[in-house]
């Protein structure tokens, strides 16, 4: 039986606005980030989506986003956290190396690309393997969502053609241990 996972990036934060590397450090949602989350809520309402479970990264920007979308109880999980950028956390984004990052951040106390991908995959697979989980929302982060996408890209029915903007929603079908991306709701809301 097919289950549905809605994997979503949090709303814009102060660090996004200031072009700072966030990773495991945190920054509050901006007024625009709150508006983006409210617009994401409309996606769920307009499509008459009833969630049975919700999860968020332990970062406040993710849980604050989720709390705007739904008032249902939810679980915070470290496995949904953003890429750990080590000593680069809180620094200007211009210091990032060119993509793909690979294992660049490991030498600075951070995570490697495949470590992040495996962490996201393990966490979301454990969530979706729960018997009573049929329609699930998980709020995470940009790089974390992108790495999960890469883990299952070969099965995707729709392809990622641009970055995952704040409050991007990826809709996956989950069946027989396989995640299939069937929809991307990705609006670049800037005001």
C-alpha positions, 0 to 999 in steps of 0.5 A, spaced: 500 500 500 502 506 498 504 511 503 505 519 502 511 523 505 511 530 504 518 533 505 518 540 506 524 545 507 523 551 513 521 558 511 526 563 510 530 565 516 535 571 518 541 567 516 538 566 509 536 573 508 544 575 511 547 569 506 550 566 512 551 558 513 546 555 518 547 548 518 546 545 525 546 553 528 539 556 528 536 563 526 529 565 527 524 565 521 523 572 518 516 575 517 517 573 509 519 566 512 512 566 516 508 568 510 512 562 506 509 557 511 502 560 511 502 559 504 505 552 504 499 551 509 494 553 504 497 548 499 495 543 504 488 546 506 487 547 498 488 540 496 484 537 502 490 533 505 489 530 512 496 528 515 496 523 520 503 524 523 508 530 523 515 531 524 520 536 524 528 537 525 530 539 532 532 546 529 527 551 531 526 554 524 523 547 522 519 546 528 516 553 527 515 552 520 511 546 522 507 549 527 504 555 522 502 549 518 498 545 523 497 545 530 497 537 530 502 534 535 509 532 532 515 529 534 522 533 533 528 528 530 535 530 530 535 525 524 532 531 520 537 536 521 541 540 516 548 538 513 553 539 519 558 544 516 562 544 522 567 550 523 563 554 517 557 554 521 554 562 522 560 564 516 558 568 510 556 563 504 561 566 500 566 561 503 562 555 501 566 551 496 563 550 489 558 544 488 558 539 489 561 539 497 562 532 497 567 531 504 569 538 504 566 540 511 569 533 514 576 536 515 572 542 519 568 538 523 562 537 519 559 532 515 560 528 509 555 529 503 553 521 503 553 521 511 547 526 510 544 523 505 544 516 509 542 520 515 536 523 512 534 516 508 535 512 514 530 517 518 525 518 513 525 510 512 524 509 519 518 514 519 514 511 513 515 504 516 511 505 522 504 501 521 500 507 522 503 512 518 500 513 512 500 521 510 506 524 513 509 531 513 516 532 515 519 539 515 527 539 514 532 543 511 535 545 504 541 541 503 538 535 507 532 535 502 536 535 496 540 530 499 534 525 500 532 527 493 539 525 490 538 518 494 531 517 490 532 521 484 532 514 479 525 513 481 523 520 481 517 521 476 518 529 476 525 532 476 528 537 480 530 543 475 532 548 480 534 549 488 529 547 493 526 554 495 524 556 502 517 552 504 518 547 498 514 541 498 516 534 495 511 529 495 513 522 495 509 516 494 512 510 499 511 503 497 515 496 498 521 500 501 522 505 495 520 513 495 518 516 488 517 523 488 511 525 484 510 532 485 514 538 487 511 545 490 516 550 489 515 557 489 520 562 490 516 567 494 520 573 495 515 578 498 
